[in-house]
Amino acid sequence: MPQLDTSTWFTTILAMLISLFSLIQLKFYKYTFPTNPNPTGLKTKKQTTPWESKWTKIYSPLSLPPQS
């Protein structure tokens, strides 16, 4: 049975790792990130709901007159 020749494996694996590293670096080089991101204030937009324009009164049980 012939012996497996592994003498070129190191060169092949090293070349693969270098090329993968280079490709990943070039991929990330395309993106631009802000140098100093400033936090923006959370401004919530007031949404109007139909029941806000109507007058409603909620009676709590403690404010009702005692029932006998």
MDTraj code that builds the backbone (N, CA, C; nanometers):
import mdtraj as md
import numpy as np

residues = "MET PRO GLN LEU ASP THR SER THR TRP PHE THR THR ILE LEU ALA MET LEU ILE SER LEU PHE SER LEU ILE GLN LEU LYS PHE TYR LYS TYR THR PHE PRO THR ASN PRO ASN PRO THR GLY LEU LYS THR LYS LYS GLN THR THR PRO TRP GLU SER LYS TRP THR LYS ILE TYR SER PRO LEU SER LEU PRO PRO GLN SER".split()
xyz = np.array([
    [0.0844, -0.1176, 0.0000],
    [0.0000, 0.0000, 0.0000],
    [0.0898, 0.1251, 0.0000],
    [0.0623, 0.2232, -0.0894],
    [0.1511, 0.3402, -0.0960],
    [0.1347, 0.4315, 0.0251],
    [0.2419, 0.4957, 0.0620],
    [0.2427, 0.5873, 0.1760],
    [0.1890, 0.7234, 0.1312],
    [0.1102, 0.7879, 0.2192],
    [0.0538, 0.9187, 0.1883],
    [0.1618, 1.0246, 0.2029],
    [0.1816, 1.1040, 0.0996],
    [0.2855, 1.2069, 0.1013],
    [0.2299, 1.3332, 0.1671],
    [0.2805, 1.3674, 0.2833],
    [0.2310, 1.4835, 0.3577],
    [0.3321, 1.5973, 0.3586],
    [0.4283, 1.5938, 0.2716],
    [0.5339, 1.6949, 0.2748],
    [0.4834, 1.8326, 0.2319],
    [0.3776, 1.8410, 0.1525],
    [0.3294, 1.9721, 0.1057],
    [0.2111, 2.0232, 0.1877],
    [0.1691, 1.9470, 0.2877],
    [0.0536, 1.9890, 0.3659],
    [0.0787, 2.1191, 0.4395],
    [0.1948, 2.1342, 0.4981],
    [0.2237, 2.2558, 0.5748],
    [0.2158, 2.3794, 0.4856],
    [0.2746, 2.3701, 0.3667],
    [0.2715, 2.4835, 0.2737],
    [0.1292, 2.5132, 0.2292],
    [0.0511, 2.4083, 0.2025],
    [-0.0870, 2.4276, 0.1574],
    [-0.1726, 2.4905, 0.2671],
    [-0.1594, 2.4398, 0.3877],
    [-0.2402, 2.4927, 0.4991],
    [-0.1980, 2.6362, 0.5317],
    [-0.0687, 2.6634, 0.5292],
    [-0.0215, 2.7981, 0.5573],
    [-0.0694, 2.8972, 0.4508],
    [-0.0645, 2.8576, 0.3253],
    [-0.1125, 2.9451, 0.2182],
    [-0.2625, 2.9680, 0.2298],
    [-0.3376, 2.8648, 0.2700],
    [-0.4822, 2.8791, 0.2874],
    [-0.5132, 2.9766, 0.4014],
    [-0.4414, 2.9643, 0.5126],
    [-0.4668, 3.0530, 0.6265],
    [-0.4314, 3.1979, 0.5930],
    [-0.3229, 3.2177, 0.5225],
    [-0.2832, 3.3549, 0.4850],
    [-0.3859, 3.4154, 0.3895],
    [-0.4326, 3.3366, 0.2931],
    [-0.5311, 3.3906, 0.1989],
    [-0.6651, 3.4173, 0.2675],
    [-0.7063, 3.3301, 0.3585],
    [-0.8311, 3.3551, 0.4315],
    [-0.8197, 3.4803, 0.5182],
    [-0.7072, 3.4955, 0.5850],
    [-0.6868, 3.6140, 0.6671],
    [-0.6908, 3.7402, 0.5810],
    [-0.6258, 3.7351, 0.4654],
    [-0.6253, 3.8510, 0.3763],
    [-0.7646, 3.8837, 0.3252],
    [-0.8401, 3.7811, 0.2882],
    [-0.9759, 3.8056, 0.2394],
    [-1.0651, 3.8648, 0.3480],
    [-1.0515, 3.8154, 0.4690],
    [-1.1337, 3.8679, 0.5787],
    [-1.0949, 4.0123, 0.6095],
    [-0.9631, 4.0413, 0.6061],
    [-0.9197, 4.1784, 0.6301],
    [-0.9729, 4.2730, 0.5230],
    [-0.9707, 4.2299, 0.3975],
    [-1.0231, 4.3146, 0.2909],
    [-1.1732, 4.3338, 0.3030],
    [-1.2419, 4.2308, 0.3508],
    [-1.3868, 4.2410, 0.3677],
    [-1.4205, 4.3432, 0.4757],
    [-1.3472, 4.3400, 0.5867],
    [-1.3731, 4.4344, 0.6954],
    [-1.3219, 4.5746, 0.6639],
    [-1.2260, 4.5859, 0.5742],
    [-1.1690, 4.7161, 0.5399],
    [-1.2696, 4.8031, 0.4658],
    [-1.3670, 4.7395, 0.4006],
    [-1.4667, 4.8149, 0.3247],
    [-1.5630, 4.8917, 0.4141],
    [-1.5842, 4.8419, 0.5348],
    [-1.6811, 4.9050, 0.6234],
    [-1.6197, 5.0254, 0.6924],
    [-1.7010, 5.1295, 0.7091],
    [-1.6558, 5.2464, 0.7838],
    [-1.7364, 5.2544, 0.9132],
    [-1.6649, 5.2686, 1.0216],
    [-1.7284, 5.2780, 1.1523],
    [-1.7109, 5.4192, 1.2045],
    [-1.8090, 5.4724, 1.2775],
    [-1.7933, 5.6071, 1.3331],
    [-1.6812, 5.6096, 1.4363],
    [-1.6029, 5.7157, 1.4333],
    [-1.4898, 5.7230, 1.5254],
    [-1.5359, 5.7479, 1.6682],
    [-1.6326, 5.8371, 1.6859],
    [-1.6819, 5.8669, 1.8192],
    [-1.8344, 5.8718, 1.8134],
    [-1.9011, 5.7607, 1.8357],
    [-2.0469, 5.7640, 1.8264],
    [-2.1072, 5.8442, 1.9414],
    [-2.1887, 5.9412, 1.9072],
    [-2.2543, 6.0231, 2.0089],
    [-2.3913, 5.9629, 2.0387],
    [-2.4237, 5.9478, 2.1663],
    [-2.5559, 5.8933, 2.1990],
    [-2.6652, 5.9939, 2.1652],
    [-2.7660, 5.9467, 2.1006],
    [-2.8791, 6.0339, 2.0689],
    [-2.9870, 6.0131, 2.1742],
    [-3.0552, 6.1188, 2.2070],
    [-3.1608, 6.1101, 2.3063],
    [-3.2778, 6.0290, 2.2535],
    [-3.3356, 5.9527, 2.3412],
    [-3.4514, 5.8736, 2.3012],
    [-3.5738, 5.9640, 2.3015],
    [-3.6164, 6.0044, 2.1854],
    [-3.7328, 6.0911, 2.1730],
    [-3.8510, 6.0053, 2.1322],
    [-3.9452, 5.9932, 2.2237],
    [-4.0625, 5.9131, 2.1931],
    [-4.1684, 6.0021, 2.1303],
    [-4.2263, 5.9533, 2.0263],
    [-4.3304, 6.0285, 1.9584],
    [-4.4621, 6.0043, 2.0312],
    [-4.5313, 6.1120, 2.0607],
    [-4.6589, 6.1010, 2.1300],
    [-4.7643, 6.0526, 2.0316],
    [-4.8162, 5.9340, 2.0562],
    [-4.9199, 5.8805, 1.9697],
    [-5.0552, 5.9103, 2.0311],
    [-5.1421, 5.9652, 1.9496],
    [-5.2749, 5.9959, 1.9998],
    [-5.3653, 5.8762, 1.9796],
    [-5.4365, 5.8453, 2.0833],
    [-5.5312, 5.7343, 2.0773],
    [-5.6720, 5.7911, 2.0851],
    [-5.7691, 5.7200, 2.0328],
    [-5.9052, 5.7749, 2.0298],
    [-5.9620, 5.8075, 2.1665],
    [-5.9225, 5.7313, 2.2679],
    [-5.9835, 5.7551, 2.3983],
    [-5.9185, 5.8706, 2.4731],
    [-5.8080, 5.9247, 2.4254],
    [-5.7466, 6.0365, 2.4958],
    [-5.8245, 6.1659, 2.4770],
    [-5.8958, 6.1778, 2.3676],
    [-5.9695, 6.3014, 2.3448],
    [-6.1048, 6.3016, 2.4161],
    [-6.1479, 6.1879, 2.4647],
    [-6.2773, 6.1804, 2.5324],
    [-6.2575, 6.1928, 2.6841],
    [-6.3607, 6.2441, 2.7496],
    [-6.3547, 6.2566, 2.8945],
    [-6.4012, 6.1267, 2.9573],
    [-6.3182, 6.0711, 3.0395],
    [-6.3572, 5.9497, 3.1121],
    [-6.3220, 5.9692, 3.2578],
    [-6.3993, 5.9084, 3.3433],
    [-6.3713, 5.9141, 3.4852],
    [-6.3740, 5.7723, 3.5386],
    [-6.2702, 5.7393, 3.6136],
    [-6.2621, 5.6063, 3.6724],
    [-6.2930, 5.6205, 3.8203],
    [-6.3900, 5.5434, 3.8655],
    [-6.4267, 5.5455, 4.0050],
    [-6.3544, 5.4336, 4.0762],
    [-6.2757, 5.4704, 4.1755],
    [-6.2124, 5.3668, 4.2541],
    [-6.3070, 5.3260, 4.3642],
    [-6.3021, 5.2013, 4.4098],
    [-6.3971, 5.1558, 4.5136],
    [-6.3876, 5.2351, 4.6426],
    [-6.2719, 5.2932, 4.6727],
    [-6.2598, 5.3667, 4.7975],
    [-6.3262, 5.5031, 4.7912],
    [-6.3442, 5.5593, 4.6702],
    [-6.4046, 5.6910, 4.6628],
    [-6.5568, 5.6851, 4.6522],
    [-6.6118, 5.5654, 4.6343],
    [-6.7565, 5.5525, 4.6252],
    [-6.8186, 5.5640, 4.7651],
    [-6.9416, 5.6079, 4.7724],
    [-7.0052, 5.6148, 4.9051],
    [-7.0302, 5.4725, 4.9579],
    [-7.0270, 5.4595, 5.0869],
    [-7.0477, 5.3245, 5.1437],
    [-7.1854, 5.2708, 5.1076],
    [-7.1902, 5.1461, 5.0736],
    [-7.3171, 5.0815, 5.0376],
    [-7.3646, 4.9974, 5.1535],
    [-7.4953, 5.0045, 5.1832],
    [-7.5471, 4.9261, 5.2943],
    [-7.6255, 4.8073, 5.2454],
])
top = md.Topology()
chain = top.add_chain()
for i, resn in enumerate(residues, 1):
    res = top.add_residue(resn, chain, resSeq=i)
    for name in ("N", "CA", "C"):
        top.add_atom(name, md.element.get_by_symbol(name[0]), res)
traj = md.Trajectory(xyz[None], top)
